[in-house]
Amino acid sequence: MPDFMAQWLNQNDIFTAMTMMEYWNGLVNTIQLVFLSLIIGLMCAIPLAILRTMKNPFISGPVWVYTYLFRGTPLLIQLYIIYYGIAQIPGIQDTFWWEIFREPFYPALLAFALNTCAYTTEIIRGAIVSTPAGEIEAAKAYGMNWWMRMRRLILPSAARRAVQAYSNEVIFMLHSSAIASVVTIVDLTGAARNIYSRFYAPFDAFIFVALIYLTLTFILVFAFRKLENHLLKHQRPVGS
């Protein structure tokens, strides 16, 4: 093999390795951002959804305002406000919080977690209020107090009804994570943009990232389908 051909192949291998590493780092950042925001959002959404069902407007009202604001404004605007707004808080640059929020990952995580928490709160609230009244009356007849009814009956029943809607929220958050690149986070979309600017191959870069998103979406759909079948297996006819 001629020397120039061997040199060209070596350079091509280096470019391929660099490209794959760029995609891999973007995939890791995307999964971390989406996974952490979903976990934080879900943990906060459960108590907020319970408070949202309270008849006292001083308890449910602030939760409604929060969900209305974050569901009524674009996630990109929320990300900009948090990313650029934290630096404008007086005195924050002199505290340890600045060491955390000066990195773009944490403002993005905060924005994503607050956004998904608002949507998840309403999903769980809708599942809670749709609990059949007969089940609640039966629980009261057995002497269950409010907390016992909520823990043993209402929340498990609501989880079965909410899983399908929540799966859509998870997929929505995965797709929405593409905007994280606007605050310099190198996620999947940011990696594709870097590769495009480096090699001037927009179709190759973005089509490959689209295929990765499709694969991740397929995995999520499959996992939630299995979870839904498990939660609703008691409704299937015996022997099916």
N, C-alpha and C positions, 0 to 999 in steps of 0.2 A: 504494500500500500504506500502511495506517495506520502512524503512528509506533510505536505499542505493538507491532504485529505485527513490524515490522522489528527492534525492540529484542529481542523474544522470540527471533527467528530468530538474531540475532547471539549472544545468550547461549547458545542451544542449540548453535551452532557451536563456541563456546568450550568448553562442557562436553564435547562430542564430541572435540575436539582434546586436551583434558586427559586424557580417558579413554584414548584411543588411545596417548598418550605414556606413561601409566602401564602399560598392557599391554606396550608396546614395551620399556620399561626392565626390566620383569619378565622378558620373554622373553630379553633380552640377559643378565641375571644368571643365569637358569636355564641357558642354553646354556654360558656361561662356567664355571659351577660344575660342571656335568655333564662337559663336555669335558675340563677340566683334571684333575678327579678320575679320569676314565677313563684318561687318558694316564699320569698318575703311577702309578695302580694297576697298569696293564698293564706298565709298565717295571719296577716292583718285583716283580710277580708272576712274571715269567719266571725270574729267578735263584732266587727262593724256591721255585718249583715244581721246579726242578732239584735244589735242596737237599732238598726234601721227598721225592724219590725215592731219596735215599741210604740205604744199609743201616745206616750208623752212626747209632745213636739220639741221640748227642750233637750231630749235625748236623741230622737230620730232626726230632728231638723239639721243639726250640724253635719251629720253623716250624709244627708240628702244634698246639702250644699256642696260638700266635698265631691261626691260622685257626679253631681251635675256639672261642676266646673271641669273635672278631668275627662268626663265623657263628652262634654260640649265643646272642647277646644282640641285642635290637632296636636298629636304627640310631638311633632317637630317643634311647634311653638313652645310646648312645655319644656322640651329639652333645651332649647335656646335660653328660656327664662332661667332655668336652674343652672345651666352651665355658665352663662355670663352673669347671672344675678348673684350667685354666691360670692363672687369676688368683690361685689359692691357692698356687702354687709360691713358696716363700720367695725373695725377692729378684728375682723376674722383672720386677716393675714398675720396677726401677731399671736394667734393661738395655734394649738396643735391640729385643729380642724383643717387649717389651710394645708398642712402636709398631706392630708387625705384628699381634700377636694380640689387640689391643684392638678391632680391627675384626671384626665377626662373620663376614665372608666367609672369613677364613683358618682359624679354628677349624672352620667348616663344611666347608671344602675338605679339611682334615686328616682329619676324621671320615669324610667320603665316600670319600676316597682309601684310607684304611686298611680300610674296609669292603669296597669293591669289590676291593681287592687280595687280601683273604682269600678271597673267592669265586672270583676269577680264578685264584688259585694252585691251588685244588683242581680247577678245570676243566682247567687245563693239565697238572697232575699226572696226572689221570685219562687224558688223551689221550696222555701220554708212556708210562705204564705199559701202555697197550693197544697199543703198537707191536708188530707181529708179530715173534715171536722169529726167524723165518726171515730177515727183513730185517736184523736185527742180526747174525746169524751170517754172512750174506753180506758185510756191511760189514767184519766182522772178517777174513773170508777175503781181502778185498782189501787188508788191511793198515792199515785206518783205526784210528787211536787213539781214545780216548774222546771227546776234544774234537771231532775231525773227524766222528765218528759223530753226535754231538749236533748239530753245526752243519749238516751236509749231509743227514742222514737223519732223525733222530728229531724235531727241532723242526719242520722243514717238514711232516713227516707228521702230527705232533701238531696243527699249526695247521689242517690240513684237517679233522681230526676235531673240533676244539674250536670251530670258527667258529659252528656252530649254537647250541651251549650259551652261547657268549659273547654272541651277539646277544640272547639272553634276559636276560643280565646287564646289558647296556647299556640295554635297555628298562626293566628293573627299576630301574636307577639314575635314569633319567629320571623315572619315576613317584615314586621315593623322594625326589627333590629337592623335592617339595612340602612336606616337613617343615622345609625351611630357613627358612621364614617364622616358625617358632616362636622363632628367635633374631634376629628383627628384620630379616632379609634380605628385601628386596622382590623376590621371585621372581614367577613367574606366579600362584601361589596367594596370595602376599602382596598382589599387585596387585589380584586379585579381591576380597580381603577389604577392602582400602582403598576400592575402588569401592563395595562393598556398604555399608560404614559411612557413605560420603559421600552416596550416592543412594538407599539402602534398596531396592536391587534385587538380591536374592540370586540369583534364577534367571537373570537376564540375565548377571550377572557370572560366576558359576561355570559356567554352560553354555558361555559363550564361551571360558573358559579350558579347559574339557574338550575343546572342538573343536580348540583349539590343540594340546593334548597328543595328541589323536588324529592330527592332521596330522603332528606330529613323529614319532610312532610309525610311521605309514605310511611316512614317508621312511626311517626306520631299517630297517624290515623290507625295503623295496625295495632299499636299499643293500646290506644283508647278503645278500639273495637273489642279487644280482648277484655279490657277492664269492664266495659259496659256489659258484655256477655256474662262476666263473672258476677256483677252486681245484680243482674236481672235474671239469673238462672232459676230463681224460685218461681218465675212467671212462666217458664217453659212447661209444656205438657210433660207428664211423666213418661219416660221412655224415649223422648226425642233427643 
